Amino acid sequence: MAFSEFLNNRNLTAPQLNYIKTIIDYVVKNGYIKDNSELTEQPFTTIGRITEIFSLPDAQKILGIIKSIKDNAFDVAG
């Protein structure tokens, strides 16, 4: 699982866990997140902005995980 290391190394708050779960649910349904601008749309905006919920280093790690999921999706499809 792409987020397992991230989740295992932190004590996350309920909103943080909800945000990660929303990302996972979105990826399961859609395959990947096309670009970071999708995080400024529903269903993510109901939770809040990534930089409001996570520290900048954690937000950057999450964006990196999202990118790797997208890259892997294209590698498999390619």
Stockholm file with secondary structure:
# STOCKHOLM 1.0

chainA/1-78         MAFSEFLNNRNLTAPQLNYIKTIIDYVVKNGYIKDNSELTEQPFTTIGRITEIFSLPDAQKILGIIKSIKDNAFDVAG
#=GR chainA/1-78 SS CTTHHHHHTCCCCHHHHHHHHHHHHHHHHHSSCCSGGGGGSTTGGGTCCHHHHSCHHHHHHHHHHHHHHHHHHHHHHC
#=GC SS_cons        CTTHHHHHTCCCCHHHHHHHHHHHHHHHHHSSCCSGGGGGSTTGGGTCCHHHHSCHHHHHHHHHHHHHHHHHHHHHHC
//
